[in-house]
Amino acid sequence: MSIDVSLIVVSFGDPEVLFNSLGRSNEHLKRADSLGYEIIIIDNFSSEEYRTAIVDRLKNYRDESTRFILNTKNLGFGASCNIGAREAKGKFLWFINPDAWIEDLSGIKSLLAFAEQ
């Protein structure tokens, strides 16, 4: 399936917030049989404690539609968004905060239909 939308998340901080939102988004997105998507998460070099927690959680997180990029330093929000955009394979990019999640797929489908026109 082709990738319609790349969801790009720049994370800096609490991994519990990130993984909670990621889990909720994946739960809804997996039900969208006609929507090709990927999620790209860029950790913008969180504190050592948070970064260790993120790396530990990644060992148990296996999802073919999700990719993680661990920056080696804090490049700032804009630069990290650009990293995600360069890695994206979707026709459209959607930047989403780490404490937000996708719940209502009709909004995405409407936006994609409008953008296609």
Order of alpha helices (4+ residues) and beta strands (2+ residues): beta-alpha-beta-alpha-beta-alpha-beta-alpha
